């Protein structure tokens, strides 16, 4: 049996940031009310992206678990009684998805994400996940510095409260030239066809 992974080259990549998350921290219960509707929107967007052959990359915090891996993280987060289980269950990775574990806020910091995106030939990134004003923002900043076109569907990311969410989206529109339209307004076929 051949376990060789064949990279799916595509000009667009969908990044799911910190969506496999137990939310077992001080403000996790506050965040979960915004994260569950976000997860449903991401799930729909991901399904559409998959139909068009757009690769999906889980860019996830390792939460300081240096002796763990992504599969262990998923199994821990979907367990009954875990605050973030509804979020993780909605967005369980599929076999053909990619994953990158990150030690800090940005998906690019001390990770192979840049190399993976180069290998995929991605030029446009759709960033989704948690939280709009932290890890999504930091990852978007680093993507912008690397010359990627950035799309951040406003209904596919969340923060602890609405003002943090909208303030971060505004900053990314102004300083990173990011599109922040809702996911239903993103024409994935058009993104793929645009040069």
Residue pairs with C-beta under 8 A, 6 or more apart in sequence:
7 119
7 120
8 53
8 55
8 96
8 120
9 119
9 120
9 121
10 53
10 54
10 55
10 120
10 121
10 122
10 192
11 121
11 122
11 123
11 124
11 191
11 192
12 49
12 54
12 122
12 123
12 124
12 125
12 126
12 188
12 191
12 192
13 54
13 55
13 56
13 57
13 117
13 120
13 122
13 124
13 125
13 126
14 45
14 46
14 49
14 54
14 55
14 56
14 57
14 125
14 126
14 128
15 57
15 59
15 107
15 125
15 126
15 127
15 128
15 129
15 139
16 42
16 46
16 56
16 57
16 58
16 59
16 60
16 91
16 128
16 129
17 59
17 60
17 107
17 127
17 128
17 129
17 130
17 135
17 136
17 139
17 157
18 59
18 60
18 61
18 129
18 130
18 131
18 135
19 39
19 42
19 58
19 60
19 87
19 88
19 91
19 128
19 129
19 130
20 58
20 60
20 70
20 73
20 74
20 77
20 88
20 91
20 93
21 35
21 60
21 61
21 77
21 84
21 87
21 88
21 130
22 28
22 63
22 76
22 77
22 82
22 83
22 84
22 85
22 88
23 29
23 31
23 32
23 35
23 82
23 83
23 84
23 87
24 82
24 83
24 84
27 160
28 83
28 84
29 83
30 160
30 161
31 130
31 131
31 158
31 159
31 160
32 83
32 84
32 86
32 87
34 158
34 159
34 160
34 161
34 165
35 84
35 87
35 130
35 158
36 86
36 87
36 90
37 155
37 158
38 87
38 128
38 129
38 130
38 155
38 156
38 157
38 158
39 86
39 87
39 90
39 91
40 90
41 153
41 155
41 156
41 183
42 90
42 91
42 128
42 129
42 156
42 183
43 90
43 91
44 183
45 126
45 128
45 153
45 156
45 183
45 186
46 56
46 91
48 188
49 56
49 126
49 188
50 56
50 94
52 188
52 189
52 192
54 188
54 192
55 97
55 98
55 120
55 122
56 93
56 94
56 97
56 98
57 97
57 98
57 99
57 100
57 113
57 116
57 117
58 70
58 93
58 97
58 98
58 99
58 100
59 99
59 100
59 102
59 107
59 111
59 113
59 129
59 139
60 70
60 73
60 99
60 100
60 101
60 102
61 101
61 102
61 103
61 135
62 68
62 73
62 101
62 102
62 103
63 73
65 72
65 73
69 101
70 93
70 99
70 101
73 101
74 88
74 92
74 93
76 82
77 84
77 85
77 87
77 88
78 85
78 88
78 89
78 92
79 85
82 88
93 99
98 116
100 107
100 111
100 112
100 113
100 116
101 111
102 109
102 110
102 111
102 113
103 109
103 110
103 111
104 110
104 138
105 134
105 135
105 138
105 139
106 135
106 138
106 139
106 141
106 142
107 113
107 135
107 138
107 139
107 142
108 114
108 139
108 142
108 143
108 146
109 138
109 142
114 146
117 125
117 148
122 148
123 148
123 149
124 148
124 149
124 150
124 151
124 191
124 194
125 143
125 148
125 149
125 150
125 151
126 151
126 152
126 153
126 186
126 191
127 136
127 139
127 140
127 143
127 150
127 151
127 152
127 157
128 136
128 152
128 153
128 156
128 157
129 135
129 136
129 156
129 157
130 136
130 157
130 158
130 159
131 157
131 158
131 159
131 160
131 164
132 152
132 157
132 158
132 159
132 164
132 165
132 168
132 169
133 159
133 164
133 165
133 167
133 168
134 159
136 152
136 157
136 168
137 168
137 171
137 172
140 150
140 152
140 172
140 176
140 178
141 176
143 150
143 176
144 150
144 175
144 176
144 177
144 178
150 172
150 176
150 177
150 178
150 179
151 178
151 179
151 180
151 181
151 186
151 191
152 169
152 172
152 178
152 179
152 180
153 180
153 181
153 182
153 183
153 186
154 165
154 169
154 180
154 181
154 182
155 182
155 183
155 184
156 183
157 165
157 169
158 165
159 165
159 168
169 180
172 178
172 180
173 179
173 180
179 186
